[in-house]
Amino acid sequence: MQKHKILIADDHAMVRDGVKNLVSQNKDLTVIGEASSGKETLELFDKLQPDLLVMDISMPDMNGMEVSKAILTKNPNANIVILSMYDDEDYISRCLEYGVKGYVIKNESGSELDFAIRSVLGGKNYFSRHAQDVIFKKYTQNVTRKKQHESAIKLTKREVEIIKLISEGLTSQQMADKLFISPRTVETHRANLMKKLGVKNAIELVKKAEQLELL
């Protein structure tokens, strides 16, 4: 039976021993190396080519996120499970952004790490229950902020008219003629609209207005 090769990276020997004992209970898994620093982790990963890396975030010289980014930039399909004491949303979000496939908080049960290893080796992502709670909390906060921002944007009737005419491809002079105002007034409305919606050109202006259903 071919065994999945596991590399363990943590600056604490006791933690490495704990993970190694957990892995050894599975007949189809084997630990092929241990690292105690970020640079050593990179060297061993390149040398040993493990099927999965279990790694702490806090390590000497390079932290786990820096190591993850370096590995995944070179090997986008690499399997990495972060085992960390940190439940900070920034750490978890950045790991997701880099392409880390698993994240387990250290104070959770060993079964969480075991399930994470199994899931990632099976081609799935696994973030432990506590990590999922952090991700969901940040997501709901972002949605709330977005809704508050959208509700704060109020367009005048004239501004709505200007956006509609911009979407039709009219020039400032053509809009001025159609609305019986001066081209300079049209440009003022255009500038105010871009500032309100936080965009830089007419294409972005129309697209953002459509997204926010302001038309």
C-alpha positions as CSV (number, residue, x, y, z in Angstrom):
1,M,0.0,0.0,0.0
2,Q,1.4,3.4,-1.1
3,K,1.5,5.8,1.8
4,H,0.9,9.5,1.6
5,K,4.0,11.5,2.6
6,I,3.6,14.1,5.3
7,L,6.0,16.9,6.2
8,I,5.6,18.6,9.6
9,A,6.8,22.1,10.4
10,D,6.7,23.7,13.8
11,D,9.3,25.3,16.0
12,H,8.1,23.3,19.1
13,A,9.3,19.7,19.2
14,M,6.4,18.8,21.5
15,V,3.9,19.9,18.8
16,R,5.8,18.0,16.1
17,D,5.8,14.9,18.2
18,G,2.0,15.2,18.8
19,V,1.3,15.6,15.1
20,K,3.7,12.7,14.3
21,N,1.9,10.5,16.8
22,L,-1.5,11.4,15.2
23,V,-0.2,10.7,11.7
24,S,1.4,7.4,12.8
25,Q,-2.1,6.0,13.8
26,N,-3.0,6.0,10.1
27,K,-1.5,3.1,8.1
28,D,-1.7,5.0,4.8
29,L,0.2,8.0,6.1
30,T,3.9,8.5,6.9
31,V,6.0,11.4,8.2
32,I,9.0,11.9,5.9
33,G,10.5,15.0,7.5
34,E,10.3,17.6,10.3
35,A,11.2,21.3,10.1
36,S,11.6,23.8,12.9
37,S,11.9,27.0,10.9
38,G,10.4,28.6,7.8
39,K,13.6,28.3,5.6
40,E,14.1,24.7,6.6
41,T,10.5,24.0,5.7
42,L,11.1,25.4,2.2
43,E,14.3,23.4,1.7
44,L,12.7,20.1,2.9
45,F,9.5,20.7,0.8
46,D,11.6,21.1,-2.3
47,K,13.8,18.1,-1.4
48,L,11.2,15.7,-0.2
49,Q,8.2,16.7,-2.3
50,P,5.6,15.7,0.4
51,D,1.9,15.0,-0.4
52,L,0.9,17.3,2.4
53,L,2.6,19.9,4.7
54,V,1.2,20.5,8.2
55,M,2.7,23.8,9.4
56,D,2.5,26.3,12.2
57,I,2.1,30.0,11.4
58,S,4.6,31.3,14.0
59,M,8.1,30.1,13.2
60,P,11.6,31.6,13.2
61,D,13.0,33.5,10.1
62,M,9.8,33.0,8.0
63,N,6.3,32.6,9.3
64,G,3.9,30.0,8.0
65,M,2.0,32.5,5.7
66,E,5.3,33.6,4.0
67,V,6.2,29.9,3.5
68,S,2.8,29.1,2.2
69,K,2.9,32.0,-0.3
70,A,6.4,30.9,-1.5
71,I,5.4,27.3,-1.9
72,L,2.0,27.9,-3.6
73,T,3.5,30.5,-5.9
74,K,5.8,27.8,-7.2
75,N,3.5,24.8,-6.7
76,P,-0.2,26.0,-6.9
77,N,-1.5,22.5,-6.3
78,A,0.5,21.9,-3.1
79,N,-1.4,20.6,-0.1
80,I,-0.9,22.7,3.0
81,V,-2.7,22.5,6.3
82,I,-2.1,25.3,8.8
83,L,-2.1,24.2,12.5
84,S,-2.0,27.4,14.5
85,M,-2.9,28.9,17.9
86,Y,-4.0,32.1,16.1
87,D,-7.7,32.5,15.2
88,D,-7.2,36.0,13.8
89,E,-9.4,36.7,10.8
90,D,-6.5,38.3,8.9
91,Y,-4.3,35.2,9.2
92,I,-7.1,32.9,8.1
93,S,-8.2,35.2,5.2
94,R,-4.6,35.6,3.9
95,C,-4.1,31.8,4.0
96,L,-7.3,31.4,1.9
97,E,-6.0,34.1,-0.5
98,Y,-2.7,32.3,-0.9
99,G,-4.4,29.0,-1.6
100,V,-3.9,27.1,1.7
101,K,-6.3,24.2,1.7
102,G,-6.7,23.6,5.5
103,Y,-6.6,25.6,8.7
104,V,-7.0,24.1,12.2
105,I,-6.8,25.9,15.5
106,K,-4.4,24.2,18.0
107,N,-6.8,24.2,20.9
108,E,-9.3,22.0,18.9
109,S,-9.3,18.2,19.1
110,G,-6.8,16.0,17.3
111,S,-9.7,14.6,15.3
112,E,-10.1,18.0,13.6
113,L,-6.5,17.9,12.3
114,D,-6.9,14.2,11.3
115,F,-10.1,15.1,9.3
116,A,-8.3,18.1,7.8
117,I,-5.5,15.9,6.6
118,R,-7.9,13.4,5.1
119,S,-10.0,16.0,3.4
120,V,-7.1,17.9,1.8
121,L,-5.5,14.6,0.6
122,G,-8.9,13.8,-0.8
123,G,-8.9,17.0,-2.9
124,K,-11.1,19.1,-0.6
125,N,-10.5,22.1,1.5
126,Y,-11.0,21.9,5.3
127,F,-11.2,24.8,7.7
128,S,-12.1,23.7,11.3
129,R,-15.3,24.8,12.9
130,H,-13.7,27.7,14.7
131,A,-11.9,28.9,11.6
132,Q,-15.2,28.7,9.7
133,D,-16.9,30.8,12.3
134,V,-14.2,33.5,11.9
135,I,-14.5,33.4,8.1
136,F,-18.3,33.6,8.3
137,K,-18.1,36.5,10.8
138,K,-15.9,38.5,8.4
139,Y,-18.1,37.7,5.4
140,T,-21.2,39.0,7.2
141,Q,-19.4,42.1,8.3
142,N,-18.3,42.8,4.7
143,V,-21.9,42.3,3.5
144,T,-23.2,44.6,6.2
145,R,-20.6,47.3,5.3
146,K,-21.4,47.0,1.6
147,K,-25.2,47.4,2.2
148,Q,-24.5,50.4,4.5
149,H,-22.4,52.0,1.7
150,E,-24.9,51.3,-0.9
151,S,-27.8,52.7,1.1
152,A,-25.7,55.9,1.8
153,I,-25.5,56.6,-2.0
154,K,-28.3,58.9,-3.1
155,L,-28.6,60.3,-6.6
156,T,-30.6,63.2,-7.6
157,K,-33.1,63.0,-10.5
158,R,-30.7,65.0,-12.7
159,E,-27.8,62.7,-11.8
160,V,-29.8,59.6,-12.8
161,E,-30.6,61.3,-16.1
162,I,-26.9,62.1,-16.7
163,I,-25.9,58.4,-16.1
164,K,-28.6,57.2,-18.5
165,L,-27.4,59.5,-21.2
166,I,-23.8,58.5,-20.5
167,S,-24.8,54.9,-20.9
168,E,-26.3,55.8,-24.3
169,G,-22.9,57.2,-25.4
170,L,-23.9,60.9,-25.6
171,T,-21.2,63.5,-25.4
172,S,-21.3,66.3,-22.9
173,Q,-22.6,68.7,-25.6
174,Q,-25.3,66.3,-26.7
175,M,-26.4,65.8,-23.1
176,A,-26.4,69.6,-22.5
177,D,-28.6,70.1,-25.6
178,K,-31.0,67.4,-24.5
179,L,-31.3,68.6,-20.9
180,F,-31.3,72.3,-21.7
181,I,-28.2,72.9,-19.5
182,S,-24.7,74.0,-20.2
183,P,-21.9,71.5,-21.0
184,R,-20.0,72.8,-18.0
185,T,-23.0,71.8,-15.8
186,V,-23.0,68.4,-17.4
187,E,-19.3,68.0,-16.5
188,T,-20.0,69.1,-12.9
189,H,-22.7,66.4,-12.6
190,R,-20.3,63.9,-14.1
191,A,-17.5,64.7,-11.7
192,N,-19.9,64.6,-8.7
193,L,-21.2,61.2,-9.8
194,M,-17.7,59.7,-10.1
195,K,-16.9,61.0,-6.6
196,K,-20.1,59.6,-5.1
197,L,-19.6,56.2,-6.7
198,G,-15.8,56.1,-6.3
199,V,-15.0,55.5,-10.0
200,K,-12.5,57.0,-12.5
201,N,-14.2,56.9,-15.9
202,A,-17.6,56.8,-17.6
203,I,-17.5,53.0,-18.2
204,E,-16.9,52.3,-14.5
205,L,-19.6,54.9,-13.7
206,V,-22.3,53.1,-15.6
207,K,-21.2,49.6,-14.5
208,K,-21.2,50.7,-10.8
209,A,-24.6,52.3,-11.1
210,E,-26.0,49.1,-12.6
211,Q,-24.5,47.0,-9.9
212,L,-26.0,49.2,-7.2
213,E,-29.3,49.3,-9.1
214,L,-29.3,53.1,-9.0
215,L,-30.8,53.5,-12.4
